[in-house]
Amino acid sequence: MLSTPVDGHLSALPWASRFHSDDLDEVRAFVGDNDGRNSRGAPRGVPMGFSMYQLPGRRTNFLGTESAVKQTVRGFIRGPVLHLSMPVGSVYRTGRRASAPTGASTVVIAPPGWEYTRVSPPGKLLLVGPTGRALQDLSLIHILSHGRPARCDRSSRPCLAGRGAAKEAR
């Protein structure tokens, strides 16, 4: 089902791998086979309207999803991932910490090894995952431009930029 065109479901480049299903169990199986350990919850008996495209590159991987229903996703990030766009009102949790609901300009930077829960209303999600080599090159550019390496926070929390900065869950 990966190579089946899904016109109208995603705004993806024609050569991107695509998947579409209205069945929660199919979505769980496909995402699990392709993205590893995670779980997904959504209302039963309602078509998910789930679409996903993947565009792997030598230096950066792109992934987009869309869902017609609210979802709760629990996942594990293997490498750094930038959540450039997500449904407005999404909430990210890690441990006992939660983000404020995301806004239209929120970007989430997820570190490698991050286990999270995301509760999202219906909508689209765009992820960008730079490869290790791309990150090394960015670090070198920073050193050449600023004369020193960039400082990194190695905490297990995600970095949220834009509207909807992280806050403690009460």
Secondary structure, 3 states (H helix, E strand, C coil): CCCCCCCCCCCCCCCCEEEEECCHHHHHHHHHHHHCCEEEECCCCCCCCEEEEEECCCCEEEEEEEECCCEEEEEECCCCEEEEECCCCCEEEECCEEECCCCCCCEEEECCCCEEEEEECCEEEEEEEECHHHHHHHHHHHHHHHCCCCCCCCCCCCEEECCCCEEECC
